[in-house]
Amino acid sequence: MFDYCVSLIVNILMWILIAQAILSWFVNPYRGSASRALTSIYNGLSSFTYPLTRPARAVLAKINTGPMDFSLLLTVLFLILIREILIRLI
């Protein structure tokens, strides 16, 4: 039961991160290029995921990745690692 709950929570977080990544292609917060609804959804997801991605952004700030932001990808990989560790410990 615990492994199911851990997998469910991690999967939900991963889908939220993936949705934020996809929305970032359409929403430019500096220009009003997207609809107001998309912008508000993107801003809500960003404020929710910021505590998760902050450590990845700190690590990637030391590496020159250019204009690409790999913090969402790194966070998803970390969540998968945490899920596998927790499931194997049970």
N, C-alpha and C positions, 0 to 999 in steps of 0.2 A: 504494500500500500504506500509506504514511504517513497519507494522508487518511482511509483506512478505519479505521485504529487510533485516530486522533484523534476521529473521529465516534463510534466504539464507546465509547471512554472517556467522552466527554462525555455520550452518551446514557445510559450506565449511571449516571453521577453525577446526571443529571437525574431519572431514574426513582427513585433513592434519595431525592432531595429531595422528589419528589412523594409517595412512600410515607410519608415522615416527616410531610408536611403533612396527608395524609389521616388518619394515625394520631393526629395531634394533636387531631383532632376527637373522638376516642373516649377518649383517655388524658388524665387530669388528674393530673399528678405530685404535686399537693398533696392530692388525695383519692384514696383507693383505689377509684375508680369502675370501672376496667377490670380485666380478668383479669390475672393475674400474667404470663402469656405475652406479651400485648400490651404491657404496661408494660415488660417486659425488651427486647422488640424495639424499642420506641420509644426507650428509653434507649440501646441500642446504636447505632441510627441517629443519634441526637442527638450522641453522642460522636464518631461518625465524621464527621458533617457540620459540627460546630462550627468547625473551622478554615476551612472554606469560607465559612461564613455570618458569621464574626466581622467581616470588613471591612464587609459590608453592614449589620450591626447598628450598627457605629460610625458609618457615614454616616447611617443612619436615626435614630440617637439625637439628632442635631442637628435633625431635622425632627419636628414633633409629629404622629405618626400615630395617636395615641389608643391604644386597646387592641389595635389590629391590628398584627400582626408581618409586615411585607412583606419581611423579609430573605431568605426562601426564594425568593420571586418574583424579587427583585433578583439573587440568586445564579444562578438559572436563566437570566435574561436575559444576565447577564455570561458565563456558560458558552457560550451560543449565540453571542455576539459573539466570544469567543475562538476558538471552533470555526471560524467563518466567516473570521476573519482568518488563522488557521493554514492553512486549506484553500486560500485564495486566494494565499498566499505560496508554496505548493508548485507 
